[in-house]
Amino acid sequence: MLTQAQEQIIETTAPVVAEHLDAITQRFYPLMFERYPEVASLFNQAHQQDGGQPRALASAILAYVQLRQTPETARATLETVVNKHVSLDIQPEQYPIVGECLMAAIAEVLGDAVTPEVADAWTALYNELAGLLIELEEQRYQQFENRPGGWRGTRRFRIAATHQESRVIRSFILEPEDGGPVAEHLPGQYIGVRLEIDGKPVYRHYSLSDVPNGKSYRLSIKRESQGLASRHFHDRLDVGDSIELLPPAGELTLARGDEPLLLISGGVGQTPLLPMARQALAEGRHVTYVHAAIDAEHHAFAEALESLARQHPQTLTTVTVHEQGEAADYQGRVNQALLEACLPDSARCYFVGPHGFMDAVNQGLAHLGVPETHRHYEYFGPAKALSAA
């Protein structure tokens, strides 16, 4: 617990730290990887290069500083961080590494402004945050381990089958090597994957693209031309090969209620929304499902959606949008006019896709009067606000 003097120092220096936080986080990661190279595998280096991971860390720190006086709000705000950490199996002994390197980065960037008293206050604040995250993550680890079919740490799964969903997206059906049951997940969640690529560990997150069945998980992965892990899945893994999985996580799940739903996806953004559509339809909810793709070759799960539409003719409406070709309902891109035509009254909206796509959808829905509480999205990668392009 911070002393009264430390609380005063945090209040006084927080604006200065906030002003230089981008520079601090940009320095923090290289410093940590230099001192502790063993932790580099936990981070997608592409997100280091484009600045996404440093911005996410800066946002989390600022959010905690602003909200720590209201613990319940702070816990809710940290939910995204907890989910990412659980799907990476982050452990308490890793937190001192982050604290050491974060304080070193603050000292480098702010120089003489970081007096011993200021350093002690910010160290105490970090330790408070770390303690809260460790507590929340341990709760999650225990909850999942105690579920039927749950586990702790990593568990080996074998690729039982694959299916090419589009020109660039392939599904992988994963069954546990131990033959035991598989813990259920919530439709919309993702799962942590640990790979060995050229002798080095690589961690990634992928959405679970089907509803739970107690026997297997399905990942549907887009092959990115520069994607280390996605190219490994597409080019080097096949039926019979094994990978390690970590617990499912993620807060993009259906809110309880009976409101109609508008689900909007771009490209591989379908992967969390398709199981959410299945869940909603099974519950009797009305679903309008809008999917945008480059063309018919890049349109995944078309047959699956057609089958769902036949099963639920009264409650499912599908709308397809292609940038090229004439195989879709609309040609071009999702825009506000299309959203207005598809938006049911009082709908709850979920959307996933490339960042620019989600930003446009979010702004369009806002202009149409959809309240923020009814606009839900998930960014593939470090979490950040849609307004921060």
N, C-alpha and C positions, 0 to 999 in steps of 0.2 A: 504494500500500500504506500502511495506517495505521501511524503510529509507535506505540511502546509507550505513550507518554503519551496519545495519542488513543484507543487501545483502552481505557485505564483510564477516560477521560472518558465514552466511550460506555457502558461497563458501569455507571458511577455514575449517569449521567443518563437512561439508557433507561427506568427505571420512571417518571420524571417526564414524559418525552415520551409514553410509553404512556398515562399517566393523562389527558393533555390531547390525545391524538391526534385524537379526533373533532372537537374545536374547531379544531385546526390544519388538518385537511383541509377542514372546512367553510369556513374562511377562505381556504385556498389557491386553490380554483377561482375564486371571484369576483375575487380578486387577479390571477390569471393572465389571465382573460378581459378584465379592465380594462387590463392592461399590453400584452397580446398578443391582441387580438380575432380575429386571423386563425386562431388555433388552436381557437376555440369550435366550429367546424363539425365537428371530430373527435369531439365528445362529444354524446351524446343528452341534450338538456336535461331531458327527463322524468326521467332518472336523477339529474340534479343536484337536481331539486326534491324527489324522494322520499328523497334521501340515499343512494341505492344506490352511486353512483360514489365519493363521499367515503369510505364505509365500505370499499369494495373497495380503495381506495388505502391506507387505514389498515391493513387486514389484510395487504397485500403488504409494507408497510414493516416491520410487526411480525414477520412471518414471516421476512423476510430478516435482521433483527437477531438473531433467535433461532437461525437455521440457518446463518449465513454461515461458521461455523467448520468446517462439513462441506460442502464445495463441491458434491459430487454431489447431496446432498439439497437444497441451495439451488437448484441448476439445475432439479431435478425440480419443486420447489415453484413456481418462476417460469414453468413451462410455460404456465399459463393466461394470464399476462401477455404472454408472447411470442406466443402465438397471436392474441390481440386486436391486438397491435401490428402483426404481419405483415399481418393483414387490413385494417389502416388505412394501411399503407405508412409507418409511423413511421420517421423518418430520424435519424441521429446529431446533426444540427444542432438538433434540437428538444429534446434532453435538457438543454442549459444553460438553456433557458427554464423548464423544470420545476424545475430545481435552484435557480435564482434565486428563483422565487416560493415554493417550499417553504420555503426558509430565511427569507424575509421573513415568511411566515406563522408560523413557529416563533418568530421574534423578537417579533412582535406579541402572540402568545398568552402566551408565557412571560416577556416583559419583561426585567427586569434579570438574571434567571437565565441568560440567554444571553450569557455573557461572550465576548470574542474567541476564547478557547481552545475554548469549547464550540461556537461557530459553526464554527471551523476543523475540529473533529473531526467534526461532523455533515455538513459539506460534503464532507470526505474520504470519509465513509461513503456519501453519496449518489453521489459520483463513482465509487466502487467498484461500486455497484449498477448505475449507468448503463453503465459499461464492460462489465459482464457481460451486460446486456440487449442492448447494441449487438452484442456478439460473437455471441450466440445468434441474434439476428434476422438478422444478415448471413449466417450459415450457412443459415438457412431461405430467405432470398431467393435465394441462389446455388443451393441444391438444387432449388427450384421452377423457376427460370429454365432450368436445365439439363435438365429433364424434357422428353420429347417433348410438344409442345403447350404448354409452359410459357411464362411471360413475367415481366417485372419491372415493377413499378409498376402502372399501370392498363392495361386492354385493353378496347376498345369491343366490346360485344355487342348484337345486334339481337334484339328480341322476334319470334320466328318463329311462335309460336302461344300461345294462352291456353286455359285450361279451368277452368270454375267447379266446384270440388270440393265445396263446401257453400254454405250461405247466406252465409257470411262469408269463406271461403277460396278463393282463385283461384291456379291454377298458371300460371307464365310459363316458356315454353321459350326459352332464350337461346342464340343461335348467334353465333360471332365474325364481325364485319364483314369481317375480312381473309380469311375463307374457310379458314383454317388449322385444324389439329387442335386439340383441347382436352385439356389435361393431365388425367390421372385424379386423382380425390380418393378418400379413404377414406369409405365409407358412415358417416354420423353427423356428418361435418364440416359446417362452415358456410363462407360466403364473404362477403367484404367487397363492399359496393355503394357506388358514388359517384354521387349524383344531383345535378342542378341544379334547384332548386325556387325559383321567383321570383328567379332570378338569383344564388342563393347555393348554395354546395356543401353537401351533406348526406351524411353517411356512416352506413351501417347494416350490420348483420350479419344474414344469413338462412341457415337450414339448407338444404343441398342435399337435395332430397326424393326423389331417385332415384339408382340405382346409376350409376357412370360408364359412358359409352358412346363417349368419344373425339370426339364431334361437338358436344355441347351440354350445358348445365347446366339443371336445373329448380329453380325457387324456387316454393314454395307459401306464399302470404302471407295472413295474416288481416288483414282491414280493421278497424283499431282506430278507434273514433269520434273519438279525440283524437290519432291517430297521424299525424304529419306525413308520414313516408315511406310508410306503408302506404296512406293515403288517396291519395297521389300515384300509387302503383302502380294502385290500383283505379279511381280516378276520372279520371286524366289520361293514363295510358300505355296503348298498344294495340299490336297487331301492326304491325311496321315501325318502331316507335320504338326508340331506342338508349339504353343506359346503359353505365357503366363498371364493370368488375369488378376486384377485387384478388385475390391468391392465396387459395385455400381454406386453412382452418386448423381447429383444434379437436382436443381429445383424447378426446372421447366416441366411441370406436371399439371394435369388438369385440375383446375379449381372445382370444388364441389358446387353443385347447383344444377339447374335445368335450363340455363340460358342456351340459345343456339350458339354454335361455334363457327368462326371463320378461321380456317387454317390456311396459311399462305406460305409457300416454300419456293425457294429458288435453287436449282441444281441439287446438290447432295443435301441441302437443307430438309429434304423430305424425311431423312432417316429418323429424327425424333418425332415428326408429325404423323407419319403413317401409323405407328402403334397407338398414338393418342387418338387418331380417328377411329381405329378399331375399338378402343375402349369406350369412346363416347357413343358410338353406334350401338354397342352391346348394352349400354345403359339407356338406350332409347332417345338420345339427344339428337337434335338436328345439326347436321354438319355441312358446311359449304367448304369444299376443298379446292383451293386454287394452287396450281403448280406451274412454274415458269422454267423453261429450259431453252437451250440454244436452238435445238431442232429435234425431230423425231428420234434420231440416233442417240441423242444425249438425254432422252426422256426415260428415266428409270421408273419401274413399278407400274407401267401403264396397264398391263394385264391384271395386276393385283387390284388396282383401283376399279377397273371395269367389273371385276368379279364382286367387289364390295358394293358397287352401285346396283348390280343385279340382286344382291342379297338384301339391300336396303333401299328399294326404289322410292320410298316415301320420305326417308330421312337423310339421304345423302345426295348432294349436288356437286358434281365435279366440273371444274373449269380449267382448261389448259391454255397456256400462253407460250408460243414459240417465237423467238427472234427471227428465225428463218424457216422457209417452207410453208406449206398450207395444210399441215396435218392437225393443227390445233384449233381450238375454238376462236382464239384471237391471235393475231400476228403483231409482234412488237414487244413491248415491255409492260410490266404491271405499272399502271398509273392511277391517279386519283379517280378518274372517270370509271375505270374498271372496278376499283375498290368500291365506289359508290353503287355500282350496278350489282355487286355481289354481296354487299354488307346487309345481313339480316338485322331487323330491329333488335336493339338491346343485346347485341352479340358480344361475346367474349372472344378476343382475337389473339391468335398465336402466329408468330412468323419467324422463320429461320432461313438464312441464306447468306450470300456475300454481304459484306458490311454496307456497301453502297445501296444494295437492294433493300436491306432492312431499314436503313435510314430513310429511304424514299417511302417505304410502306408505313413506317412510324409517323412520318410527317403527314402523309395522306390521311391516315386514320384520325390523327389529331384534328386536321382540318374538317373532317367529317363529323366531329363531335364525339368520337370514342374516348371516354375518359382514360387517363393513364392507368387506373386500376384494372382496366379491361384490355390493356395492350401488353402482351407477354412475348418475350423473345429470348433467344440464347445466342451468344456470339461464340463461334468456333475459335477458341484461342483464349488469351487472357481477357478477362472481363473488362469492359470499358463502356462508357456512356455512348449512346448512338450519336449524340451531337458532337463527339470528339473524333472527327475523321482523321 
